[in-house]
Amino acid sequence: MANVNDITKDDWLRSSFPEWGTYLNEEIAKTKVQPGTFTMWWTGCMGLWLKTEHDTNLCIDLWFGNGKRTQKKTEYEKGHQMRNMSGGLLIQPNLRIQPVVIDPFCDIAIPDLDAVLSTHYHGDHIDINFMAALLKHGKPDIPFIGPAKVVEKWVLWGVPKDRCIIVKPGDTLKIKDITLYVEDAFDRTCLVTQDAYKDLRGKLIDFNQDMDCKAVNYVIKTPGGTLYHAGDSHYSIRFAKHGKDYPIDVAVGAYGENPPGISDKLTSVDILRMAEALNTKVVIPLHYDIWSNMMADTREILVLYEMRKYRLQYQFSPFIWEVGGSFTWPDDKDKREYHHRRGFEDSFSEDPNVPYKSIL
């Protein structure tokens, strides 16, 4: 039996973090995806793990880090995207809200990954710890796929360059039974992200070239259906082009409550507009879960959807997820909200051990 005099901070961290331990790793590994479907799990922020009927596993934007952990630093350095965007100096109080639900160093599920994708190079969409774990016990030939600035950062971390694949809009890749289409991103926060400070005011920049090397969106075609991952894209009328170019079943987008002076996330109306433009069948808001200062109420999407769906003849429906939960297309297409397994489905498998029946 443990004794309080022997417990250290390291003991506490090892026993309590990651908060879900290997629970979700085990679920992903044992899940058998049925023909004509695909299953995915939300790991927080824009992170998704996707699995096909032929046991192809890929992940997008998995991240295991944190936000603010101290109040000692009060101002952004010059050139930070939030300072560039808003002209504000004070650092945002973005504390991480959701737990870490996957153990990247676990030898369950992680070794099954067939590809790692990133939409862009912001710190909550790529993770050095994850890359270290994959290089230790992932498949020796697993590709790391992302735009040029993502690969640049991976290589600086020590990821072998020959394991990385730089992609740009217009590229197509095959990953076992998955066809990956790389498309334009509309992440204007990424556009104003700088590696070194330059005064951009009044300057002309090549928006297309700059965006293409910084951020992309992905269309992921599986034997059971097609997923559209919008990364941190803001609303763009070109979502409609993507909706005409691909038959999209499920789309995910970065939803959040933008503080005054900031335009960093899709609003509730933007989520609905994106879904309509993409001609998707299901739209799922993500990212609103993670930051304490940008949390948004998903009921706003549901209310607006009910207000607009008949007048605008919406052909899609929203789905409100929970971090760590699964979604299977098309089995879950008519669900509106997720709930984790409630348990106790085997109640009365034996006679309850109570003094008399009417005690409860």
Kinemage of the C-alpha trace (Angstrom):
@kinemage 1
@onewidth
@group {chain A} dominant
@subgroup {mainchain}
@vectorlist {calphas} color= white
{ca met a 1} P 0.000 0.000 0.000
{ca ala a 2} L 1.265 3.481 -0.912
{ca asn a 3} L 2.405 5.816 1.841
{ca val a 4} L 1.971 9.595 1.605
{ca asn a 5} L 5.561 10.125 2.711
{ca asp a 6} L 6.814 8.328 -0.392
{ca ile a 7} L 4.713 10.165 -2.990
{ca thr a 8} L 6.509 12.663 -5.238
{ca lys a 9} L 5.298 15.056 -7.912
{ca asp a 10} L 6.658 12.648 -10.527
{ca asp a 11} L 4.554 9.835 -8.982
{ca trp a 12} L 1.469 12.031 -9.221
{ca leu a 13} L 2.115 12.973 -12.846
{ca arg a 14} L 2.744 9.377 -13.884
{ca ser a 15} L -0.379 8.123 -12.119
{ca ser a 16} L -2.684 10.891 -13.349
{ca phe a 17} L -1.471 11.917 -16.808
{ca pro a 18} L -2.610 11.489 -19.500
{ca glu a 19} L -5.981 11.729 -17.825
{ca trp a 20} L -7.565 8.935 -19.893
{ca gly a 21} L -4.549 6.646 -19.706
{ca thr a 22} L -4.798 3.993 -22.450
{ca tyr a 23} L -8.605 3.772 -22.416
{ca leu a 24} L -9.106 5.350 -25.854
{ca asn a 25} L -6.022 3.661 -27.322
{ca glu a 26} L -7.630 0.328 -26.425
{ca glu a 27} L -11.008 1.301 -27.905
{ca ile a 28} L -9.491 2.372 -31.224
{ca ala a 29} L -7.390 -0.787 -31.466
{ca lys a 30} L -10.286 -3.161 -30.829
{ca thr a 31} L -12.839 -1.365 -33.019
{ca lys a 32} L -13.705 -3.314 -36.160
{ca val a 33} L -15.068 -0.931 -38.767
{ca gln a 34} L -17.897 -2.438 -40.782
{ca pro a 35} L -17.958 -2.432 -44.612
{ca gly a 36} L -19.475 0.710 -46.102
{ca thr a 37} L -18.587 2.846 -43.066
{ca phe a 38} L -15.713 4.724 -41.480
{ca thr a 39} L -15.189 5.553 -37.816
{ca met a 40} L -13.378 8.494 -36.299
{ca trp a 41} L -12.563 9.716 -32.808
{ca trp a 42} L -12.213 13.310 -31.642
{ca thr a 43} L -9.045 13.837 -29.592
{ca gly a 44} L -9.579 17.538 -28.843
{ca cys a 45} L -8.989 20.812 -30.713
{ca met a 46} L -8.996 19.793 -34.421
{ca gly a 47} L -7.480 16.375 -33.742
{ca leu a 48} L -9.098 13.349 -35.382
{ca trp a 49} L -8.216 9.672 -35.639
{ca leu a 50} L -9.866 7.929 -38.613
{ca lys a 51} L -10.161 4.191 -39.237
{ca thr a 52} L -11.503 2.371 -42.311
{ca glu a 53} L -13.069 -1.025 -42.918
{ca his a 54} L -9.661 -2.347 -44.056
{ca asp a 55} L -7.967 -1.193 -40.842
{ca thr a 56} L -6.280 1.832 -42.379
{ca asn a 57} L -5.550 4.315 -39.603
{ca leu a 58} L -4.620 7.940 -40.077
{ca cys a 59} L -4.677 10.958 -37.800
{ca ile a 60} L -5.013 14.670 -38.439
{ca asp a 61} L -3.760 17.499 -36.222
{ca leu a 62} L -3.210 15.364 -33.113
{ca trp a 63} L -1.816 17.501 -30.321
{ca phe a 64} L -0.859 16.696 -26.734
{ca gly a 65} L 0.295 20.064 -25.423
{ca asn a 66} L -1.172 22.846 -23.335
{ca gly a 67} L -1.924 26.535 -23.331
{ca lys a 68} L -0.942 29.086 -20.726
{ca arg a 69} L 0.664 27.661 -17.571
{ca thr a 70} L 1.907 30.836 -15.906
{ca gln a 71} L 1.105 34.549 -15.750
{ca lys a 72} L 4.741 35.655 -15.628
{ca lys a 73} L 4.888 36.713 -19.289
{ca thr a 74} L 2.303 39.366 -20.080
{ca glu a 75} L 2.952 40.544 -23.648
{ca tyr a 76} L 3.297 38.882 -27.050
{ca glu a 77} L 6.576 39.153 -28.895
{ca lys a 78} L 6.451 41.309 -32.034
{ca gly a 79} L 5.268 39.269 -35.011
{ca his a 80} L 2.987 36.895 -33.119
{ca gln a 81} L -0.115 36.267 -35.206
{ca met a 82} L -2.537 37.450 -32.513
{ca arg a 83} L -0.581 40.674 -32.010
{ca asn a 84} L -0.349 41.163 -35.781
{ca met a 85} L -4.088 40.580 -36.174
{ca ser a 86} L -5.425 42.629 -33.282
{ca gly a 87} L -2.755 45.197 -32.521
{ca gly a 88} L -3.087 44.076 -28.888
{ca leu a 89} L -0.034 43.494 -26.752
{ca leu a 90} L -1.453 41.437 -23.870
{ca ile a 91} L -1.141 37.665 -24.184
{ca gln a 92} L -4.496 35.884 -24.456
{ca pro a 93} L -5.468 33.789 -21.396
{ca asn a 94} L -5.916 30.583 -23.386
{ca leu a 95} L -5.802 27.818 -20.780
{ca arg a 96} L -6.357 24.257 -22.004
{ca ile a 97} L -9.808 22.997 -21.004
{ca gln a 98} L -10.005 19.409 -22.279
{ca pro a 99} L -7.975 16.455 -20.988
{ca val a 100} L -5.485 14.506 -23.067
{ca val a 101} L -7.446 11.427 -24.129
{ca ile a 102} L -4.765 9.414 -25.965
{ca asp a 103} L -1.385 8.194 -24.709
{ca pro a 104} L 1.018 8.807 -27.625
{ca phe a 105} L 3.751 6.661 -26.043
{ca cys a 106} L 1.431 3.675 -25.610
{ca asp a 107} L 2.139 0.520 -27.625
{ca ile a 108} L -1.597 0.125 -28.292
{ca ala a 109} L -3.186 1.732 -31.412
{ca ile a 110} L -0.268 4.123 -32.058
{ca pro a 111} L 1.762 1.425 -33.904
{ca asp a 112} L -1.264 0.895 -36.189
{ca leu a 113} L -1.102 4.382 -37.696
{ca asp a 114} L -0.549 4.425 -41.459
{ca ala a 115} L -0.188 8.202 -41.914
{ca val a 116} L 0.090 11.409 -39.897
{ca leu a 117} L -1.474 14.550 -41.380
{ca ser a 118} L -1.265 18.170 -40.324
{ca thr a 119} L -3.280 21.045 -41.767
{ca his a 120} L -0.905 23.819 -40.651
{ca tyr a 121} L 2.010 24.641 -38.402
{ca his a 122} L 0.372 26.355 -35.422
{ca gly a 123} L 1.384 24.823 -32.110
{ca asp a 124} L -1.986 23.199 -31.320
{ca his a 125} L -1.973 21.231 -34.595
{ca ile a 126} L 1.473 19.611 -34.485
{ca asp a 127} L 3.234 18.055 -31.527
{ca ile a 128} L 6.896 17.236 -30.876
{ca asn a 129} L 5.992 14.644 -28.232
{ca phe a 130} L 3.763 12.797 -30.679
{ca met a 131} L 6.465 12.752 -33.331
{ca ala a 132} L 8.984 11.445 -30.786
{ca ala a 133} L 6.573 8.667 -29.791
{ca leu a 134} L 5.917 7.680 -33.413
{ca leu a 135} L 9.622 7.539 -34.235
{ca lys a 136} L 10.124 5.237 -31.257
{ca his a 137} L 7.317 2.735 -31.802
{ca gly a 138} L 5.347 3.700 -34.904
{ca lys a 139} L 5.608 1.927 -38.237
{ca pro a 140} L 9.067 2.459 -39.749
{ca asp a 141} L 7.596 3.649 -43.046
{ca ile a 142} L 4.736 5.815 -41.766
{ca pro a 143} L 4.633 9.084 -43.769
{ca phe a 144} L 4.316 12.501 -42.141
{ca ile a 145} L 2.211 14.672 -44.437
{ca gly a 146} L 1.726 18.429 -44.347
{ca pro a 147} L 2.388 21.761 -46.081
{ca ala a 148} L 5.942 23.077 -46.387
{ca lys a 149} L 6.017 25.060 -43.125
{ca val a 150} L 4.813 22.017 -41.174
{ca val a 151} L 7.524 19.817 -42.655
{ca glu a 152} L 10.091 22.530 -41.999
{ca lys a 153} L 9.213 22.459 -38.308
{ca trp a 154} L 9.165 18.649 -38.161
{ca val a 155} L 12.655 18.488 -39.668
{ca leu a 156} L 13.921 21.102 -37.184
{ca trp a 157} L 12.632 18.807 -34.426
{ca gly a 158} L 14.747 15.958 -35.794
{ca val a 159} L 12.147 14.096 -37.841
{ca pro a 160} L 13.904 12.404 -40.786
{ca lys a 161} L 13.308 14.462 -43.912
{ca asp a 162} L 12.787 11.343 -46.024
{ca arg a 163} L 9.790 10.394 -43.883
{ca cys a 164} L 8.053 13.724 -44.636
{ca ile a 165} L 5.838 14.522 -47.614
{ca ile a 166} L 5.249 18.178 -48.484
{ca val a 167} L 1.809 18.740 -49.963
{ca lys a 168} L 0.068 21.698 -51.567
{ca pro a 169} L -3.408 22.277 -53.013
{ca gly a 170} L -4.003 20.048 -56.034
{ca asp a 171} L -1.959 17.097 -54.748
{ca thr a 172} L -3.432 13.597 -54.454
{ca leu a 173} L -1.989 10.764 -52.338
{ca lys a 174} L -2.951 7.135 -51.743
{ca ile a 175} L -2.766 5.670 -48.246
{ca lys a 176} L -3.825 2.026 -48.555
{ca asp a 177} L -7.604 2.196 -49.179
{ca ile a 178} L -7.772 5.982 -48.667
{ca thr a 179} L -7.408 8.642 -51.351
{ca leu a 180} L -6.230 11.952 -49.926
{ca tyr a 181} L -7.000 15.138 -51.846
{ca val a 182} L -5.169 18.289 -50.757
{ca glu a 183} L -7.153 21.496 -51.107
{ca asp a 184} L -6.909 25.233 -50.502
{ca ala a 185} L -7.075 26.447 -46.918
{ca phe a 186} L -8.665 29.707 -45.824
{ca asp a 187} L -6.812 30.201 -42.543
{ca arg a 188} L -6.199 33.928 -42.441
{ca thr a 189} L -4.703 33.716 -38.947
{ca cys a 190} L -2.007 31.508 -40.443
{ca leu a 191} L -1.453 34.087 -43.176
{ca val a 192} L -0.433 36.716 -40.615
{ca thr a 193} L 1.815 34.283 -38.715
{ca gln a 194} L 5.503 35.207 -38.948
{ca asp a 195} L 8.694 33.325 -38.160
{ca ala a 196} L 10.515 36.641 -37.765
{ca tyr a 197} L 8.974 40.074 -37.376
{ca lys a 198} L 8.432 42.202 -40.464
{ca asp a 199} L 6.272 45.286 -40.764
{ca leu a 200} L 3.459 44.166 -43.097
{ca arg a 201} L 1.381 47.325 -42.956
{ca gly a 202} L 0.653 48.599 -46.441
{ca lys a 203} L 2.724 45.846 -48.057
{ca leu a 204} L 1.660 43.532 -50.860
{ca ile a 205} L 2.153 39.805 -50.265
{ca asp a 206} L 1.531 36.752 -52.415
{ca phe a 207} L -1.482 35.389 -50.540
{ca asn a 208} L -1.815 32.200 -52.605
{ca gln a 209} L 1.832 31.192 -52.416
{ca asp a 210} L 2.088 32.106 -48.738
{ca met a 211} L -1.076 30.225 -47.756
{ca asp a 212} L -0.207 27.125 -49.766
{ca cys a 213} L 3.085 26.636 -47.934
{ca lys a 214} L 1.501 27.314 -44.540
{ca ala a 215} L -1.904 25.586 -44.514
{ca val a 216} L -4.085 23.144 -46.449
{ca asn a 217} L -7.492 21.502 -46.122
{ca tyr a 218} L -7.967 17.773 -46.682
{ca val a 219} L -10.610 15.701 -48.464
{ca ile a 220} L -10.282 12.118 -47.252
{ca lys a 221} L -12.059 9.541 -49.391
{ca thr a 222} L -12.511 6.130 -47.767
{ca pro a 223} L -14.386 3.057 -49.070
{ca gly a 224} L -17.189 3.958 -46.655
{ca gly a 225} L -17.513 7.701 -47.263
{ca thr a 226} L -15.678 11.023 -47.509
{ca leu a 227} L -14.501 13.388 -44.758
{ca tyr a 228} L -13.654 17.074 -45.279
{ca his a 229} L -11.226 18.534 -42.717
{ca ala a 230} L -11.129 22.331 -42.841
{ca gly a 231} L -8.305 22.796 -40.342
{ca asp a 232} L -8.535 26.305 -38.887
{ca ser a 233} L -10.008 27.801 -42.055
{ca his a 234} L -12.241 30.832 -41.776
{ca tyr a 235} L -15.322 31.098 -43.963
{ca ser a 236} L -14.657 31.449 -47.680
{ca ile a 237} L -16.949 31.412 -50.683
{ca arg a 238} L -14.556 28.821 -52.166
{ca phe a 239} L -16.021 26.211 -49.835
{ca ala a 240} L -18.713 26.066 -52.525
{ca lys a 241} L -16.131 25.022 -55.117
{ca his a 242} L -14.937 22.197 -52.890
{ca gly a 243} L -18.562 21.155 -52.474
{ca lys a 244} L -18.945 20.983 -56.248
{ca asp a 245} L -15.654 19.127 -56.749
{ca tyr a 246} L -16.193 16.356 -54.181
{ca pro a 247} L -19.114 14.327 -52.786
{ca ile a 248} L -18.638 15.116 -49.075
{ca asp a 249} L -20.394 13.114 -46.367
{ca val a 250} L -18.961 14.645 -43.171
{ca ala a 251} L -17.247 18.010 -42.693
{ca val a 252} L -15.472 19.382 -39.612
{ca gly a 253} L -14.625 23.027 -38.991
{ca ala a 254} L -13.001 25.188 -36.304
{ca tyr a 255} L -15.797 26.828 -34.294
{ca gly a 256} L -15.243 29.311 -31.487
{ca glu a 257} L -16.291 32.516 -29.747
{ca asn a 258} L -14.086 35.288 -31.104
{ca pro a 259} L -13.165 37.972 -28.549
{ca pro a 260} L -13.561 41.579 -29.763
{ca gly a 261} L -10.653 42.531 -31.995
{ca ile a 262} L -10.077 38.958 -33.157
{ca ser a 263} L -11.406 36.875 -36.058
{ca asp a 264} L -9.844 33.479 -35.422
{ca lys a 265} L -12.684 30.934 -35.565
{ca leu a 266} L -15.833 30.158 -37.544
{ca thr a 267} L -19.001 31.523 -35.933
{ca ser a 268} L -22.203 29.511 -35.589
{ca val a 269} L -23.566 31.035 -38.801
{ca asp a 270} L -20.252 30.341 -40.544
{ca ile a 271} L -20.483 26.655 -39.576
{ca leu a 272} L -23.922 26.422 -41.193
{ca arg a 273} L -22.808 28.397 -44.260
{ca met a 274} L -19.758 26.161 -44.638
{ca ala a 275} L -21.897 23.023 -44.443
{ca glu a 276} L -24.345 24.339 -47.027
{ca ala a 277} L -21.533 25.398 -49.371
{ca leu a 278} L -19.724 22.073 -49.069
{ca asn a 279} L -22.989 20.232 -49.731
{ca thr a 280} L -22.062 17.909 -46.888
{ca lys a 281} L -24.543 15.621 -45.168
{ca val a 282} L -23.226 16.164 -41.636
{ca val a 283} L -21.273 19.085 -40.178
{ca ile a 284} L -19.357 18.803 -36.897
{ca pro a 285} L -17.966 21.839 -35.051
{ca leu a 286} L -14.588 21.302 -33.375
{ca his a 287} L -11.938 23.471 -31.658
{ca tyr a 288} L -14.434 25.347 -29.448
{ca asp a 289} L -13.619 22.841 -26.718
{ca ile a 290} L -9.977 23.582 -26.064
{ca trp a 291} L -9.309 27.229 -25.118
{ca ser a 292} L -10.769 28.871 -22.030
{ca asn a 293} L -11.040 32.277 -23.712
{ca met a 294} L -12.720 31.105 -26.938
{ca met a 295} L -15.196 28.494 -25.720
{ca ala a 296} L -18.491 28.718 -27.603
{ca asp a 297} L -21.951 27.323 -26.924
{ca thr a 298} L -22.831 24.638 -29.483
{ca arg a 299} L -26.526 25.103 -28.697
{ca glu a 300} L -26.256 28.292 -30.720
{ca ile a 301} L -25.608 26.167 -33.833
{ca leu a 302} L -28.573 23.917 -33.076
{ca val a 303} L -30.921 26.873 -32.507
{ca leu a 304} L -29.849 28.634 -35.698
{ca tyr a 305} L -30.132 25.374 -37.617
{ca glu a 306} L -33.761 24.975 -36.515
{ca met a 307} L -34.480 28.615 -37.434
{ca arg a 308} L -33.004 28.298 -40.922
{ca lys a 309} L -33.311 24.691 -42.109
{ca tyr a 310} L -36.793 24.855 -43.645
{ca arg a 311} L -36.527 28.325 -45.130
{ca leu a 312} L -33.123 27.585 -46.692
{ca gln a 313} L -33.939 23.919 -47.384
{ca tyr a 314} L -30.829 22.610 -45.651
{ca gln a 315} L -29.859 19.143 -46.811
{ca phe a 316} L -27.400 18.561 -43.956
{ca ser a 317} L -27.593 18.190 -40.199
{ca pro a 318} L -25.232 19.247 -37.383
{ca phe a 319} L -23.696 16.820 -34.905
{ca ile a 320} L -22.430 17.973 -31.511
{ca trp a 321} L -19.570 15.771 -30.334
{ca glu a 322} L -17.681 15.134 -27.092
{ca val a 323} L -13.896 14.837 -26.902
{ca gly a 324} L -12.870 11.179 -26.795
{ca gly a 325} L -16.090 10.086 -28.451
{ca ser a 326} L -16.517 8.211 -31.708
{ca phe a 327} L -18.572 8.939 -34.814
{ca thr a 328} L -19.351 6.348 -37.473
{ca trp a 329} L -20.550 7.329 -40.905
{ca pro a 330} L -23.305 6.634 -41.945
{ca asp a 331} L -24.555 4.899 -38.781
{ca asp a 332} L -24.564 8.112 -36.715
{ca lys a 333} L -25.721 10.526 -39.419
{ca asp a 334} L -29.125 11.138 -37.796
{ca lys a 335} L -27.786 11.785 -34.311
{ca arg a 336} L -27.651 15.356 -33.049
{ca glu a 337} L -25.606 15.077 -29.868
{ca tyr a 338} L -23.048 12.616 -28.552
{ca his a 339} L -23.045 11.030 -25.130
{ca his a 340} L -20.300 8.817 -23.785
{ca arg a 341} L -21.294 5.269 -22.952
{ca arg a 342} L -23.395 5.411 -19.794
{ca gly a 343} L -22.651 1.888 -18.555
{ca phe a 344} L -24.719 -0.359 -16.297
{ca glu a 345} L -26.330 -1.998 -19.314
{ca asp a 346} L -25.848 -5.333 -17.513
{ca ser a 347} L -27.814 -4.316 -14.421
{ca phe a 348} L -29.656 -7.206 -12.761
{ca ser a 349} L -27.317 -9.754 -14.313
{ca glu a 350} L -27.283 -11.011 -10.763
{ca asp a 351} L -29.529 -10.358 -7.813
{ca pro a 352} L -28.488 -6.988 -6.258
{ca asn a 353} L -26.653 -7.303 -2.951
{ca val a 354} L -29.040 -5.172 -0.863
{ca pro a 355} L -30.909 -5.995 2.358
{ca tyr a 356} L -34.349 -5.788 0.745
{ca lys a 357} L -35.786 -4.944 -2.688
{ca ser a 358} L -37.384 -1.627 -1.775
{ca ile a 359} L -34.160 -0.063 -0.445
{ca leu a 360} L -33.612 1.746 -3.751
